[in-house]
């Protein structure tokens, strides 16, 4: 069963007001009803996608000792490599069955100082170049999705622009290695909600990703090869007082006959600048939906969650 609605960003980018409004309605409804949408018409073309998958496979195929050179002690996993078994979902003691890499923001000038530097992998020459290009195309896609959501929320179209310019976004190539023995309570990615504003996911073309709908049922979320799966994160859900839903999702372990195969997925986590206030929007607070969250900044919220995930002490 796959009940994830779809939308085409080219409708929003067209000069036709009706097409633009159609996209705003489709993505707004999807994010209110289930928190996920499959998006066509984005800026990540097929050639760049193929290059990125090739480069991340080249990286994760490196010897463990080589990869661990790029793991930053006390870095909260914000840049470089995070080895297998280091991250667990909030409230879960078993670690996820994955290893991953983080590309971060490519800020320029004075703004560059607020973020750690990206880590360069010398053994895979094109890894960083292709990663940077993919980061920027996904960030561009996310910017237009947020503009559509701003209009859906009756805000100025460019409301989010100042918060996401040089925001603390992350591109995370993930490798779920082959499973060699029956996992004891662990999954490739245990049930969780994302921390950020919105997530753009590459690699949801096959079975594995599941989403919990409002009836409490787990449904498969499968995108077409030319689609990105996009979901609401906890920051945006909080800012909209749960009008836009951050939906719990997970990556389940495959059937036993597929244990020997790796799985790769590449989420782009769109984060705002740390100073953004996530206070519930006044327009989303009503007598029926009273304010559900305390005021907090994006930076403080992120720190809280990284501690909960075991990535920061």
C-alpha positions in Angstrom: 0.0 0.0 0.0 1.4 3.4 -1.0 -0.8 6.4 -0.2 1.8 9.1 -0.5 0.4 12.0 -2.6 2.6 13.5 -5.4 3.1 17.0 -6.7 5.2 18.6 -9.4 7.4 21.6 -8.6 7.3 22.8 -12.2 3.7 23.8 -11.5 4.9 26.2 -8.8 7.7 27.5 -11.0 5.4 28.1 -14.0 4.0 31.6 -14.9 0.5 30.2 -14.7 -1.2 31.4 -11.4 -3.6 28.5 -11.5 -0.8 25.9 -11.8 1.1 27.6 -9.0 -2.0 27.6 -6.8 -2.6 23.9 -7.6 0.9 23.0 -6.3 0.4 25.1 -3.1 -2.8 23.3 -2.4 -1.4 19.8 -3.2 1.7 20.2 -1.0 -0.2 22.0 1.8 -2.9 19.2 1.9 -0.2 16.5 1.8 1.7 18.0 4.6 -1.4 18.5 6.7 -2.8 15.1 6.1 0.2 12.8 6.2 3.4 14.9 6.3 4.9 13.4 3.2 4.8 14.1 -0.6 6.6 12.6 -3.6 8.0 15.5 -5.6 8.7 15.6 -9.4 10.2 18.6 -11.2 13.0 19.2 -8.7 16.5 20.5 -9.6 18.5 17.3 -9.0 18.9 15.8 -12.5 19.4 12.1 -13.4 23.1 12.6 -14.3 24.0 14.2 -11.0 22.0 11.6 -9.1 23.9 8.8 -10.8 27.3 10.5 -10.1 26.4 11.0 -6.4 25.4 7.3 -5.9 28.6 6.2 -7.6 30.8 8.5 -5.4 29.1 7.5 -2.1 29.4 3.8 -3.0 33.1 4.4 -3.6 33.4 6.0 -0.2 31.6 3.4 1.8 33.6 0.7 0.0 36.8 2.0 1.5 38.4 0.0 4.3 37.0 0.7 7.8 40.3 2.0 9.0 40.4 4.6 6.1 36.8 5.8 6.8 37.5 6.2 10.5 40.2 8.8 9.6 37.3 11.0 8.8 35.3 10.6 12.0 35.5 13.7 14.1 35.8 13.2 17.9 33.2 15.2 19.8 31.8 16.7 16.6 28.2 15.6 17.2 28.4 13.9 13.8 27.8 17.2 12.1 30.6 16.7 9.5 32.5 13.8 8.0 32.0 10.2 8.8 29.8 8.5 11.5 30.6 4.8 11.9 28.2 1.9 12.1 26.2 1.6 15.3 26.8 5.2 16.6 23.3 6.7 16.2 20.0 5.5 17.7 16.5 6.9 17.4 15.1 9.0 20.3 14.0 6.7 23.1 15.6 3.6 21.5 18.6 1.8 23.1 19.5 -0.3 20.1 21.6 1.6 17.5 20.5 1.9 13.9 22.1 -0.5 11.4 23.8 2.2 9.4 26.9 4.3 8.7 26.8 7.7 7.2 28.5 10.9 6.0 27.6 14.5 6.5 28.1 17.3 4.0 27.2 20.7 5.6 26.6 24.3 4.5 28.9 25.9 2.0 28.7 29.4 3.5 31.0 32.2 2.3 32.7 35.2 3.9 32.0 36.0 7.6 29.0 33.6 7.7 31.4 30.7 7.1 32.8 30.9 10.6 29.6 29.7 12.3 29.9 26.2 10.8 32.6 23.5 11.0 34.5 23.0 7.7 33.4 20.2 5.4 35.8 17.3 5.4 37.7 16.4 2.2 38.2 12.7 1.3 41.5 12.3 -0.5 40.9 8.7 -1.5 37.8 9.5 -3.6 38.7 12.5 -5.7 35.2 13.5 -7.0 33.3 12.7 -3.7 33.4 16.2 -2.3 32.7 18.0 -5.7 29.7 15.9 -6.5 28.4 16.1 -2.9 28.6 19.9 -2.9 26.7 20.2 -6.2 24.0 17.8 -5.0 23.7 19.8 -1.7 23.2 23.0 -3.6 20.6 21.6 -6.0 18.6 20.1 -3.1 18.8 23.3 -1.1 17.4 25.2 -4.1 14.6 22.7 -4.4 13.8 23.0 -0.7 13.7 26.8 -0.9 10.9 26.7 -3.4 9.0 24.1 -1.4 9.1 26.3 1.6 8.0 29.3 -0.4 4.9 27.3 -1.5 4.3 26.3 2.2 4.6 30.0 3.3 1.8 30.9 0.9 -0.3 27.9 2.1 0.2 29.3 5.7 -1.0 32.8 4.5 2.5 34.1 5.1 4.6 36.2 2.7 6.0 33.9 0.0 9.6 34.7 1.0 9.0 34.3 4.8 11.5 31.4 5.2 14.2 32.8 2.9 16.0 34.8 5.5 16.0 31.8 7.9 17.3 29.3 5.4 20.0 31.4 3.7 23.2 29.8 4.9 21.1 27.7 7.2 22.6 24.7 9.1 21.5 22.1 6.5 23.0 18.7 6.1 23.3 16.2 3.2 23.6 12.7 4.6 24.6 9.8 2.4 23.6 6.7 4.3 24.9 3.1 3.8 22.9 0.3 5.4 25.4 -2.6 5.1 24.4 -6.3 4.4 22.8 -7.9 7.5 25.0 -10.9 8.6 22.9 -12.2 11.5 19.4 -11.7 12.8 19.3 -8.2 14.5 18.2 -8.2 18.1 15.6 -5.4 18.2 17.6 -3.2 15.8 16.3 -1.8 12.5 18.1 -0.1 9.7 16.5 3.1 11.0 14.1 2.9 13.9 10.9 4.8 14.0 11.6 8.6 14.4 10.6 12.1 13.4 13.2 14.3 11.7 14.6 17.3 13.6 14.6 19.9 10.8 12.2 22.0 8.7 11.8 19.7 5.8 13.7 16.6 4.5 14.3 15.8 0.9 15.0 12.1 0.5 16.8 10.3 -2.4 16.7 6.6 -2.5 13.1 5.8 -1.7 12.5 3.9 -4.9 12.4 0.5 -3.3 10.8 -1.2 -0.4 12.1 -0.2 3.1 10.8 3.3 4.0 7.5 3.2 5.9 5.4 6.0 7.2 2.9 5.9 10.1 -0.4 7.5 8.9 -3.0 9.1 11.2 -4.8 5.8 11.7 -1.6 4.3 13.2 -1.0 2.1 10.1 2.5 1.7 8.6 2.4 2.3 4.9 5.1 1.9 2.3 6.5 5.1 0.9 7.9 4.4 -2.5 8.9 7.2 -4.9 9.3 6.9 -8.7 12.9 7.2 -10.0 12.4 10.9 -10.9 10.8 11.8 -7.5 12.1 12.9 -4.2 10.2 12.0 -1.1 9.8 15.1 1.0 8.5 15.2 4.6 7.9 17.7 7.4 10.4 17.8 10.2 9.8 18.6 13.9 11.0 22.2 13.6 8.3 23.1 11.0 5.7 21.1 12.8 6.4 23.0 16.0 6.5 26.4 14.2 3.0 25.6 12.7 1.6 24.3 16.0 1.2 20.8 14.3 -0.8 22.2 11.4 1.9 20.7 9.2 2.5 17.2 10.4 5.9 15.7 11.3 5.2 12.1 10.6 6.9 9.1 12.3 8.8 7.0 9.7 11.3 4.2 9.7 13.5 2.0 7.4 12.6 -1.6 8.1 15.0 -4.6 7.7 14.6 -6.5 4.4 13.3 -10.0 4.0 15.9 -12.6 4.9 16.7 -13.5 1.3 17.8 -9.8 0.8 20.0 -9.5 3.9 23.1 -9.8 1.7 22.4 -6.6 -0.2 23.4 -3.0 0.8 20.9 -0.2 0.8 21.8 3.4 0.1 19.7 6.5 0.7 20.5 10.2 0.7 18.4 12.6 2.8 18.9 16.4 2.7 17.9 17.9 6.0 16.9 21.5 5.5 17.8 23.4 8.7 17.3 27.1 9.4 19.9 29.4 11.0 20.3 28.7 14.7 18.8 32.1 15.6 15.4 31.3 14.0 12.6 31.3 16.6 10.4 28.2 16.3 7.6 29.9 18.4 4.2 28.7 17.2 2.8 31.0 14.5 -0.1 33.1 15.9 -2.1 32.2 12.8 -1.9 28.5 13.7 -3.1 28.9 17.3 -6.9 28.7 17.7 -9.3 27.8 20.5 -9.5 24.3 19.0 -5.8 24.1 18.5 -4.2 25.9 21.5 -0.4 26.5 21.6 1.2 23.1 21.9 4.9 24.0 22.4 7.2 26.2 24.4 9.2 28.9 22.6 12.7 27.8 21.6 15.3 28.7 18.9 16.3 26.3 16.2 19.9 26.1 17.6 18.7 25.1 21.1 16.2 22.6 19.7 18.9 21.0 17.6 21.3 20.7 20.5 18.6 19.0 22.6 17.9 16.5 19.9 21.5 15.6 19.2 22.0 14.8 22.9 18.9 12.6 22.8 20.3 10.8 19.7 23.6 10.1 21.5 25.6 12.2 19.0 26.4 14.9 21.6 27.2 14.5 25.3 
